[in-house]
Amino acid sequence: MSIRKLDAGLARSRALSICIAAVLSQAQLAQAQETAANNDNALEEVVVTGYRQSLENSTSAKRDAVGFLDAIFAEDIGKFPDTNIAESFNRIPGITISRETSGEGLNIAIRGLGTNFTKVLLNGAPVAVASTGRTDAQSTNREVDLDLFPTELFSQLTVSKTPTAAMLEGGAAGTVNMRSARPFDKEGGHIAYSLQGVDNSNADSMGSRGSVVASNTWGSFGVLVGVAGVHNKVKTTGFETIGWTNPNLTASQCSGTCNTTGGGNFTIPGTVPSNAGNGLTPNATIDQAFLLANNPGLTIQQIDNAIIPRLGRPAVIEGDRDRYNAIASFEFRPTDDFHAYVDTMYGKKENDLERIDMNLVGRNGAMIPLNMQVDRSDCSQGCVVTSATFANAQAFLEYRPFIEDTEFYGANPGFEWQLTDKLSLNWQADYTHSEFHRESPTFLVSTPANSGMTVNYTNNGGIPNIASTLDLNNPANFGWTGGRVNMQDEERETETKGTRASLTWGDSKLSVSVGGAYDDVERRIRAFDNSQAWQNAACGNNPNVFLQAPNTQPACQGLNAPGAAPAGYPTYPGLGTGASVGFPALVYQGSLIPQASLANYLRPGPGFITANWDAFARDSQYAAFHNASPEAGSSNTGANGGLIREQSTGFFTELNGDLDIGEQRLRYNVGVRYVTTDQTVGGRVSISDPRNSLVGGALTADGSRYPNVVNFVETERSYENWLPAGNLALNVTDNLVVRLAGSRSMTRANPNDMLPGLGFSTPSADVGTVGNPDLKPFLSDNIDVGVEFYTGREGYVSATAFRKGIDGFTVLGSRTVPFTDLAFYGVTFDSLTRDQQNAINARGGPNAATVVLNQQVNADGRLTVKGLELNWVQPLDFLLADLGLEGLGFTANYTSVDQKAGGQVPAVAVGVAPETYNATLYYENHGVSARVSGTYQKGSQASGLNQNGIAAAALFNDDYKQFDFSSSFDFATMFGWSDAIPQLTVDVINLTDEEQRQYFQFENATFTQYEPGRTVIVGLRGKF
């Protein structure tokens, strides 16, 4: 760590200490003033406002509900308790969240099921956002990225953990509703504003955020408009591996049965290269005897099954994350019996980042292990390399601009009409549209093969230490040989539209409701790739060649500057006329960025080289090639291109009642929902053009090679489900409530798992993903039992036990097939990119190489999820009033989840922590509001098995805890100043600078580790 960075961290720590001390001192000052003014020492009534009012509203909503419900309310117009909606949900029992690498909360999971099992509603209607979730994820939009929605524009968040028949289907785990602010939330005219500065401890400069919400009501009509914006400067440092792998030993290197655990993506050469160093004899045979002699103390089984990082790489993700939102809400209340509304929202999110990685080449590499040590004697199930010297090593820089744009807009009109004393009608419609675009090209340069580079590798369980004998911060040590450029874009589009209505007869004691809903949700993913054409031009020595014979497409060599085309190379007709698909209208030959000038586009960076991207993009004609990118089969997230459209029609009937049984009160809700689902699943299927046949090993007579014929294939299917639900709430006493719920809920299969066709997620073409359009939906049978005791004001204690039995859960099926079998899916050697062809050749060529095919299948057994939730919200006024500390209190909750799978193909719900707890200590009085909150998630399985072709390998999340601090100082209350004086706010997110970590199969095999830093937010908030 540099002295400058250490000094900056100490300065921030001192600033934080001062802020916390200020909270305490101001509280004591205000308290002293209050005591002095109150000569008779009589206790005054505590006026509940702000955060405590929010807690009290949440407690009232929970108490009044029939089912199992939790809610969070805004403290005031434009003021939610947290700066991120996902963070607010994270404080509810049974809720866990996933986070972006920069630390922001993204998606939520409820009670032991993944994020795609949560139904997210916006103002009571379905919503879909086209973004992809966490960096490097391929979220296909069952889940909703909540960082698009600003807390300042919402007034209430609700989590329904048990369904009713009237609720929309789709949330096997639960349903979340985000209700935006409306003018009659607070009648009259109001304007609330906030302006804050944001300082991330890793970032080089400050960001900002702000909002303005204005509303007014004129008798029966009201209007609310609001805008919010965030400009975040982020920098995340860390480490990534893109999996771990073991060596693919040859028969001479491993006698008997080899590679029993799978994997085998790392190749040890058969002979010692001429420049390997380390005392090795050039051209000496590397067989089993060699490996045992140079790795003393190890068995061949240990060498064979020991894993190293597939691409061990320190990483830096840095840049801007911006978000802009606006809402407009209109309400009309001409009488007490009629209420109409229109809610509209617009959101735009822009990420302008750069990602820099320095990769140790394990994947498809040719390193020679020396003096290797592993972490266990029995490696039959795999083991981890703890130290080694790797001779003949290589490294490459992977520089990627990471530009993402997400846009969202939607509208929800509706009305509630009490037609008679006994009859009411509710109606609502919705429309949302979202578009997403990711532009993420790759500029990759490598150290030369057989350069004499040696790596000393140690792994003590955290980030491995990779020390190279070659200076990786010197541009002269890198070249085009083994390098490449990639140009991959992804576009997504989602659209939802629908309507729902219900008719209710009865009163608060007994009512019957019937209703229906129609929803139409469409998701489309399109990938665009012009990598080969750009690579040919930039560094392939042949920008005017469309495609060459197999194995002769130009790789990144950068041999000469623009000049004459080499003799005998076929050219594509029309080049230079603007008619060439995938090419700019230019005529040139030779590499645009030859090897001799490559160093001009590289420069020293954060411990290793980085790129001068602007110059490289300009001189390699990136923009022209990018704008001409043709559509491709799969995207740079690994998601397959295609569409899924789901049209669902549902009908329900529901009985609600409230009756007295002696001294007790029983409330109930029972009903059933019937829903039909019509699915259309479409995707690209590639078929080789018959004109591509070769005659005597040469190209066909016209000198061209035709691209594969691509057909867009659609399949349709329908299914129906009956979904009963019942909820009972027995008020044993005024303060004691016992609840019981039983239901069946449903979630449809993941869209990306259903798309047809085959896609590769890596340049190695070693693991492919095949869609399964016939996946069945998930059905969950649920039982919940709970008891709640209300202690006064916002206080209560509760305990809930729940059980879910889920059928139709999917697992990742995996099989290894010869590469030639992929012709069934339209994938041939000629259809691969140059890098994929090189990888296939390194594994013996298309007739010898194998590929692991992954496909999601429905598990034959049932997954049972059981859990316990404990919650305690308690103001401490009754204990601390005599000490003058009214306003102090705490909230705490704990959730335990246990999974058990049955059947021959067991299932697992990934990404769900077996234990979580949250606690908040709050103080609010005398104009001072302060909270310290802590959340904890125990480590959990984050993926299915068969990762990187290793049968027993899965990804796991490490334990994660985070502490946050929030405070505000109301000077008007503290000092009697004018109400026009704004409040000072101080918030600190990730107070203790926690890291996010995942590991691969074994705890000491770090998969990713990100350090998002601490964020301090200081600003002003006011209203008038």
N, C-alpha and C positions, 0 to 999 in steps of 0.2 A: 504494500500500500504506500502511495506517495505521501510525503509530508503535507503537501497541499491538501490532499483529500482528507487526511487525518485532521488537519486544522479545521477544515470545513465541517467535518462531522462533529468536532468538539464545539464549534460555534453553534451548530444547530442544537446540540444537546443542552448548551447553556441557555439558548433562547427558549427551548421547551421548558426547562426548569423555571425560568423567569415567569413564563405564562402560567404554569401550574401554581407557583407561589402567588401570582397576582390573583388567581381565583380565590385562594384561601384568605389572603389579606383583605381583599375587597369584601369578602363575605363577613369577616370579623369586624371591619369598619362599619359596614351597613348595620350589622347586628348591634354594635355598640351605640350607634346613633338611635336605633329603634328603642333600645333599653333606656337610654337617657331621656327620651321623649315620653316614656311610659312610666310616670312617677309611681303609680299604684301597683306596678309590676303585674297587672292582670294580663293573662294570655289573650291575645287577639286571635280571631278565627283565621286559619290559613286559607288564603285565596288560591285555589288550584288553577294554574294556567300553564301554558307552554308544554314542556315534556310531560309533566304530571297529568295535565289534562288529556294529553294523547294517551297515556297509559290508562286513565280512568275510562275514556271512551272505548278503548280496546277491551277492558274488563267487562264493561256493560254489554258490548256486542257479543262477547263469549257467553255471558250469563244468559242473555235473552235468546240465543240460538237454540234450536232443537237438536241439530246435529253437532258434530265435532268441528268447531270453527275457531280460527284465530284471525284477528284483524289488527291493522296498524293504521292510525289516523294521523293526519298532519297536525302539527302543533298550532298552526295558524295558516292563513292564506299565504301560499308561497314558501312554507317552512315545514319540511318533513324532517323526522328525527335523524335521518342519515343522508349522506351525500350521494348514495348509490342505492337504487331500488333493491338490487340483489342483496346488498348488505343489510337492509331492513328485514327482508325475508329470513336472512341467516340467523336472526335473533329469535325466531319462532321455533318451538320444540319440534323435532322431527324433520327440520329443513336443513339441507346442506347445499352449498353453492360451489360451482366451478369458477375458477379465476383466470383472467388473462395473464400472460407472462408479466405484464406491467402491474399486476396486483388487483385490478378492478374486478368486482364480481360480475359474472356473466349469466350463468344459467342456474336454475334451482332444481333440486331433487327432493322428493317427499317420501319419507318413510320406507327406505330400503329399496327404492326403484330408481332407475336412471333418469336423467333430465328429460328424455323423450317421452316418459310416462306421465309428465305433468301437463295438464291442459291449461294453457294460458289464454285468458280472455282480456280484452280491452273494452271497458264499459259494457261488460256482459256479452260480448260477441267474440267469435274466434279471430285470432290475429296470427299472421305469419310474417316473419322478417327474413329477407333473402341472404343475410350475412352467414358466415361460415363458423361462427363461434371462436374459440380460442385459436391462437396462432398455430398453424400446422394441423388444425382439426379439419374434418370434412362434414361438419354438421349439416344435415339435410332437412332442417327446418321443422321437425316436430317440436324441438325446443325453440325457445325465443330468446335472442340475445337482449338482455334487459338493460345493457349499457346504452342502448339507443334512447331510452325513455328517462327524462330528467325528473328527479324527485320534486323539484320546485313546482311542477305543473300538475301534481297529483294530490288528491285529498284523502284517499283511502285505499289500502291494499287488504285483500281478503283471501285467506286460505281455507278452503273447504276440504277437510280430510275424509269426510264420508259424503257420498253423493246423495242427492234426491232424484226422484224420477224426472223432475222438471229441468235438471241440469243437463247441459250438453254432454254427450258422450265423448270419449277420447282420452280421459285422464284416469288410467287405472290406478295411479298413485294418489291423485287428488286434483283439485281445480283451483286455479289462482285467478282472481279478478283484480285488475288495476282500474280504479275509477278516477278519471281526471277531474280537475276542479270545475265547479259549476257556479254560476252567479248566485243562486239561492243557498249555497253553502253558508254564506254570510251576507244577509240582506243589507242594502244600502250601497253607498259608493266607497270603494276601497282601492288603494294602490299599494302594492308591496314590492320592494326591490332589494336586490343584494348585489354586491360587487366584492370579489375576493381575489387575492393573489395566491398562486399555487407554486410551491417550491418542493421539487422532488430531490432527495439527497444525492441521486445519481446524475440527474440532468445538469447540463451546463448553463441553463437559463431558466427563468421562471415562466409559468403559465398563468392563466387567468380563467375565471368563470363569473357569470353574472346572470341575472334574471329580472324581469319586470312582469308583474301580474296585475291587471286592472279589471275591476268589475263594478257593475252598477245594476240596481234594480229600480224600475219605474212601475210601481204598482204590481201588475200581473206579469210584467215582462222583464227579463234580465239578460245581460250580456257579460261575458267574461272573455278577455283575451290575454294571452301570455306569451312571452318569448323567453328562451333560455339558451345560453351558449357556454361552451367549454373549450378552451384552448390549452391542452395539456402538453407539456414538454416531458418526454419520457426517455429513460435510458435503462435498459435491463441488461445486466451482464450475467453470464452463466456458462453452462456446459451442456452439450448435446451429443448423443451417440448415434441416433437413428438405428438403434438396436445394438445387440451384441452378437458375435458369431464365433464359431470354432473353426479349426482348419479342416480343409477337405483333403485328407491324406490320401496319397496314391497307394496302390497295392504294395509297392516296394517300401513305402514309409510306414505301413501299418499292416503287419501280417495278421490274418484272421479277420474277424468281424470288426469293421471300422465305422465310425460316425454313427453310433447307435442312438444318439440323442437327437439326430437331425441337424439342420443348419448347414455347416460346411461352406460358408461363403468367403473363406479366407484360404488362399492357395500358397503353400510353401513350394518354392521352385524345386525342380528335380536335380539341378546342379548349382554350384556356387557361381554367381556372376563374377565378372572380372574385377569389379571395383567394390566388392562387399566389405573389405577391410576386416577388422577385428581378429586378425590372425588366421582367417579362413583361406584355404587354398583354392584359387580360381579353377573352375570346371570340375571340382570334386563332387562326387555323387552325394546327394542328400537323400539317404535312405533311412530305414529304421535305426540302424546302428549309429549313423551320424546324429540323429535326433537324440538318442539316448546318451551318447557320449558328450554332446554339447549342452545337455540339460540334466546334469547329474542329480540323482535322487528321485527323478520322476519315472513313472511307468509310461508305456506307450498309450495306455488308456487315459492317463491324466493329460498327456500332450494332445491326444485326439479330441477329448471332450471339454478342454479348458476354453473358456470364452474370453475374448477381448472386445473392446469397443469396435463396432462395425465401421463407424467413422467417428473417432474420438475428436471432439472439436470444442475449443473455447469459442464462445459466441458473444456478440454484442448486437443488441437490437435498440435502435436509437432513432428519435425523430419526433413528429407531432401527431397527436391524436385530437381531432377537433370534432365537435358535435354542435348542431344548431337545431332548435325545436321551436315550434309555435303551436298554440292551440287557440281555438275559438269555440265557445260554447254558448248556446242560446236556450233559454227556458221560457215557457209560457204557462202561467198558472192563473187562468181567468176565474176559476172557482176552486173550492176545496176538493171537488170531485174530478178535476181534470188537470193533468200535468203533461205537457209535451216538451221535448228537448231535441236538440241536435248538437252532438259533440263531434268536433273535427280536430285532427292532429296532423302535423307535418314534422318529419324528422330527417336529418341528413347527418351522416357520420363520414368523416374523411380521415384516413390513416395514411400518413406520408412518412414512411420509415425506411431505414436501410438496415439490412442484416449482413453481418460480416462473420464468417467462420473460417478457422484454419483447421483442416481435416487431416488427421493421421489416417492413411489409407489402410484400413483393414479389409473392407469389402473389395473383392477382386484384386487384392494386393499380392505382393510376392515377398513379404518380409521373412527373414530367417530368425526363429527364436533361439536365443542363447541364454543359458543360466536361468531358465524360467522357473518360477515358483508358483504354486497354486495353494488354495485355501483349505484343501481337504485331501485326505488320502484316497477316499473312495469317490471317483469321478464318474461312476456308472450313470448317474442322473445329471451329470454336468458339474462343473466347478469353475472358479473364477481365478484368472491370473492375477497374482498380487505383485509380482515384479518380474522384469525380463529386460534383456538387451535385444533389441530388434535390429539386425543388420539388413542392409538393402531396403531401407524404408523409403517411403515417399509421403509427401504432404501436398495438399492443394488448397488454394484460397477459393472460397465460394462467396462471391459478393452478389447480393441481391437487393435491388430496390424493391420495396414492398408497399405498393400503392393500392389502397382499397377505398372504394366509394360505395356507401349504402344510402339509399333514399327510400323513404316511407311516407305514405299519406293515406288517410282513411277518414270515413265519416260514419256516424251512428245516429240516425234519427229514430225516435220512438215516442210512445205516449202510454200513460196509465189513466184509465177512465173508469170511474165508479158509476156505472150506468144506473143502478138502483141501490137501495140499501143492502141488497143481497147479491147483486150481480156486478162483476167488474171485468174489464177487458184490458189486457196488456198487449202491446205490439212493438216490435223493434225490427229494424233492418240494419245491414252493415255492408260496407265495402272497404277493402284495404288493398293497397298495391305497394309492392316493394321491389326494388331493383338493386343489384349488387354487381360490382365489377372489381376484379383483382388483376393487377398487372404486376408480374413478378418475374422479370427476366433474370438469367444467371450469367455471370461473367466468371469463368473458372480457369485458373492457370495453375500449373503444377510444377513441382520440382522434377527434374529429369529422372527417368528410370536409370538404375545402376549408377547413381550419382555418388555413391559412397556415404550417403546419409545414414546415420545410426541414431536410434532413439533409445534412451534409457527411460523405462516405464515403471512406475510404481503406483499401486492402488491400495490405499489404506481404508477404503470404504466410503470416502467422500468423492470429491472430484479427482480423477486420476492425474498424476503428475507426468506430463509428456515432455521430456527434455531432449531437444534435437541438437546434434553436432553441427547442423547447417543453420546459418542465420536466416530465420524465417521472416525477418523484418527487412531483408535486403531484396529489392526488386530484381537484381541481377541473377538471383538464384532460382527464378521461375521462368517457365517458357510455355509455349503452346503444346508441346508434345505431351499427350495425356490430358490436355485441356479441352475445353468446349465452351460454347455459349448455348443458352436455351432461351426460348421465347414462348412462354405459356401464359395465356390469359384465360380467365374464367368469368362467365357472366351467369347470373342467376336472376330469376324473376319469380315472385310469388303473387298470387291474387286470391283474395277471399271475397265471397259475396253470399248473402243469405238473408233469411228472414225467419222470425219466430213469433208466435202468438199464443196466448193462453186466455181461457175464459174460466172465471172462478165464481162459484155460487156458494153463499154462506156468509158466516161472520167469524169473529175471532175465536169463537167456541167450537165451531164445526164448519168446515168448508170442503168443497170438492172442486178440483181443477182439472181441466182437460186442455191439451194444447198440442202444438206441433212445431216442427222446425225444418227448414231446408238450408243446407250449407253446401257450397261448391268451393273447394279449395284446390288450387292448381300450383304446382311447383315445377319449374323448368331449369335445367342446368345445361349450359353450352360451354364447350371448351374450344380454344383456338390456339393453334400451334404452327409457327413458321420457323421452327428451330433450324431445320436442315438448310433451308435457303439462306438464312442469316449466317449460319456457320460457314457455308460454302464461300460466302462473300467476305466475311470478316477474317477468317483464319484458315479456310479450307483450300486456298490456292486456285479456286475455280468458281468464281461467282456467276459465270454464265452457263454452268452445267446444271441442267434440271435434275436428272437422276442418272447415275451410271450403273454399270453392271454390278451384280452383287459383290460385296467386299471391296469395291473400289470407290464408293462414295467418299469424297474428300473429308477426312477428319481435320481437326484443328492442327495444322502444321505451320501455317504462316510463313511459307518458304520464300515467297517473293512478293515484291510490290506489284501494283497493277501493271500489266503488260500484255504480251501476246498469250493467247490460250495455248496450252500444251498441245502438240500435234496428236491427232487421233482421238481426242476427247469429243464425244457427241455433244451437241448443243440443243437446247430446246427451241423449237420453232417459235418465232415471234418475239424472242428476247430483244428488248430495246424498243419495242413498239408500244409497250404498255399493255399488251395482250397476254403476257405471261402471268399465270396465276401464282401469287406468292412472291412476285418480284417487283421492285420499283422500275419505272421506265428509264433505265440507265443501261449503258453498254460499258463494261469494263471486264478485265481479266486480271487474275492474280489476287493475292490477299490484300484486303484493305488495311489490315493491321498486321504487317509482316513481323516476324520474330525480331528483326533488327530494331524495330521501333516500339516493341511491346513494353519495354521498361518505362517509356514515357507516360504510359497509362496506369502505372502502379506507383505507389508511394508508401513510405513507412506509416504504420498505423498503431493500433492499441496493443503493442507487443508483437504484432505480426503485420504483414503488409495489408494494404487496402487498395481500393481502386479510385482513380479519377473518373468517375462514372460519366459526368457530363461530356468530357472530351471523348471518351470511348464511344458513347452513344452517338455523338455527332459524326465521328470519323468512320464508324462501322455502318452508317446509314440505318441505325436502329429504327427510327421513326417510320421510314418508308417501308421497311420490312414488316414492322408491327402493324401498320395500317392495312397491309395486304394479307394478314394471317388468315388461312383457311380454317374451317371448323375441323376439330379433332374428336377422337373418341372419349378421351379421359382428360381430366384437368390436373393442374399442378397441386391440388389438394388430395388427389387420389380418388375423388368422386367421379363416378361415371356420368357422362353426358346423357340427357334424356329428360322425360317428363313423367309426372304422375298427377293424375286428376282424380279427386275423390268427391263424389256427389252423394250426400247422405240425406235421407229423409227420415225424420223421427216423429213419433207420436207418444204422448204420455197421458196417464191419468194418475191423480194424486189425491189423497185424503189427508187433511190437516185437522187436528183437534186439540182442545185445551179443556180439561175437565178436572174437577175436584174429587179426590177420593179421601173422604174424611178430612183430616188436617193437611193432607198432602195434595200436590198439584201435579197432574200428568199431562205433558205435552207430547204430541206424536205427529209423525209424518210418514206415511206409507204410500207406495205407488209402484208403477212399473213403466218402463220405457221400451218401446219397440223401434228399432232403427234398421234400415236397409242401407247398404253401402255399395255403390257402383264405382269400381276402380278401372281406370285406364292407365296402363303402364307402357311407356314407349321409350325406345332407345336405338342407338345406331348399331347396326350389325355390318361388319366389313367383310366383303367377299373379293378374293383376288380376281382381277380382270384376266380373262383367258388370253388376251393378246400379249400378255407379259411372258409367254412361254419363250424359252431360249432355244436356239437352233445351233447345235455344235458349240455351246458355251458362249456364243456371241449374242448381241442384241438382235431383235427382229429387224427386218429390212428397213423400216422407216427410221431407225436410229433412236427411237424414243422408248420410254418405259412409262406405262400408264399406271396411275394410282388405283388402289383398290376401289371396287364399286361399293358404295355405302348405301345401304337401305335403312330407312327409319321404320322400325317394326313396332307395332302396337298390339298389346294383348288386353283383353277385357275380362273382368270377372265380377261377380256380385255375391254378397252374402248378407245374412240378416242375423240380428241378435235381440234377445229379450233380456232386459237389464232391470231386475227388481231392486228396490231400495226401501229400507225402513229405518227410522230414527225415533228413539224414545228418550225423553228427559223427564225424570221424576224429581220434583222439588220436595225432598224429605222434610226439610225445614226451610225457613226463609233464606238461610245461608248455605245449605247443603244440597247439591244437585248430583244425582246419579244418572249416567247416560248409557245407552245401549244402542248399537247400530249394526245392521247387517245389510249387505249389498253385493251386487255383481257389477263390476266395471270393466271397461274395454279400452284398449289402445291398439290402433292399427300398426302394422309392421313398418319398420324404418324404410322410407322411400328409396334410399340409396342401395339398400340390400335387395331391392326388387327390380332394379333397372337391368335390362338384358345386355348381352355383350360382355366382353372381357377387357379389363384395363390393367395396366401395370402402374404401380405407384412409385417405382424407382427406376433409375437408368440401367439397373442390372438385369431387368427382365427375368428375375428369379422367382418373384412372387406375384401372381396375378389374382385378380378378384373377379368372380363371375356372379352376376345377379341371379336372383331367384324370384320370378314374378308370382310364384304360387305360394308365397309365405302367408300363413294364416294370422289373424289378429291375436293379440294377447287378451285372455279373459282372466279376471281376478275375482275370486270369491273372498269377501272381506267381513271380518267380525271385529267390532270395537267395543270395549267396556271402559267406562271412566267414572271418576268421582271428583267433585270440585267443592271446595269450601271457601266461601267468600268472607274476608276478614274486615272489610270496610274500605271505602274509597276505592283506590286502584288495586287493593290487596286481594290475593286469593292463593290457595294452594290446590294443585290438581295432580292426579295420577291417571294415566290411560294405558291400557294394554290393547294391542292390536295384533291381528293375524291376517295374512293374505296368502291365498293359495292360487298360484298362477299357472295356467295351461297355455301352451302355444309359445312359450319362451324360446327365443332363438339362440343358437350357439354357432360358433364358427367351425364348420366342417373343413377339413384339409386333406388333400391327397396330392401325391407327387406323380407327375405324368411326363412322358417324353415330350420335348418341345414340339415334335412333329404332330402330336395330337391336337395342338392348338389350331390346326387348319379347320377343325370343326367349327371354331368360333370366328373364322375368317382371318386368323392371325398367321402370317407366314414370315419367313426370315426377311423377305424383301420389304415387308410392311413395317419393319422395326426401324427405329432411329439408328443412326450410326453408332451411338454409344451402347445401345442395347445389342446391336450386332457384335460389337467388340466384346461385350460381356459374354454373349453366347459362345463366341469363338474361344474365349478364355476357358470356357467349361467344356471344350471338346468339339464345338461346332454344332450346327442345328440337328445333326443326326445322332448326337451323343448327349447333348445337354438335357437336363430335366428342369421342370418348373413346378413350383408348389402352387396349386390352385386352391383358393379359399372361397367358400360359399356359405352364407348363412342358411341354416336349416332349422326347422322347428324341432325342439327337443321332445323326446317321447314321454318324458316324465313331468312331474309337477314340481314347481319351485315354491317352497313355503317360506314366507318371511314373517317372523314374529318380532315384536318389539314392545318396549316399555318407555313411556314418556312421563317425566316428572317436571313440574313447573311451580315456581314460587315467585310471586310478586308481592313485595311488602314495603309499605311506607313505615318509617320508624318514629313518626311523630309521638306516638303514645309512650315510647320509651325515652325519647330525648327532649321532650318539651321542657322539662325542668332545667335542662342544660342550655336551653336557648338554641337548639339545633333542629328546629322544625324544618322540614323540607328534605331531610335525608332519607334515603330508601335504597332498595336493591331489587333486582330481578335476577332469577337464576333458573336454568332448565337443564335437564339431562335426558338424553335419548340413547337407548340401547337397541340394536337391531341384530337379529340372528337369522341366517339363511340356511336352508336345508334342501338339497336337491334329490329327487328320486328318478328312477328310470335308468336305462342303459346309456343314454346320452344326457348326463346331468347338465343343468343350466346354472348360471350365476348372474346375479344382478351386479353389474360393474359400476364402479365409481361411487359406491355408497359406503360411508364410514360406519363400522360396527358400533362406535361410540362417538357421541358429540355432546358438548355442553357449552353453554353460554352464560355469562354473568355480567351484570352491569351494576355499578355503584353510582347512584345519582344524588345530586344536591340541587335544590331549586327553591330559592327564597331570597327576599330582599334585593331582587333584580339580578341575582347571580344564578346562572344555570351551568352545571358542570357534570360530566359523565365520563367514567372510565369503563370501557367495555372490553371483555375478552371472549374470544371464541376458540373452540378446539375441535378438531376432527381427527379421529384416530385413522391410521393408515388403512387403505382398502385396495382391493383388486380393481385395476383401472381398464383392463381389457380381457378378452378371451384368451385361450391358449393358442398355440401354434404361431407365436410371434417369431418372425424371421426364420420360419421353417423349423424351429426347435419345438418339438411336440409339447413339452412340459412348460414352455416359457410363456409367461404372461407379464403384463406391466402392473406395477403396484404404486399407489400413492403413499408417500411417507406421512407420518403424523404432521399435522399443521396446526399451529396456534397463531392468533393475531390479537394484538391489543390496540384499541383506538381511544382517542380522547376527543371530547367535544365540549365546547363551552361558549357562553354568550354573556355579555355584560350590558344590562339595560340601564343606561345612565339616568334616564328619566325617573326610574324607580329608586335607584341608588342615591341620587343627589337632589331629587326634586326638580330636575331640569325639564325643559319643554319636551313634549311627546314627539316633536319633530326631530329630535336628536337621534341619530341611528344607533343601533346596538353594535358593539364590537364583538366579532366572533373569532374564535381560535379553535381549529380542529387539527388533530394529528392522526394520520392514518398509518397503520403498521408501526406503532410506536417503538417496538423493539427490533425493527428491521429484520423480520423473519424471511426465510427463503422457502421457495416451493421446490419440491424434489419428487421425482419418480425413479423407481429402480426396475431392473429387468431380471425377473426370475429370482435373483438372490439379492439380499439387502445391501451387499457391498458392490453391486453392479449398477452404478448410477446411470439412469437413462437420460433424464434431463434434470438440471438444477438451475433455477432462475433466482436472481437477486433483484427484486423490483425497487428496493429502497424504501425510505421513509418519506411521507408526504406531509408537509405542513401547509395548512390553508388558513390565511388570516384575511379578514375583510369586515365589511359593514353591511348591516341589514336594517332596513327601516320600513315604515308604512305610514300612510296618512290617508 
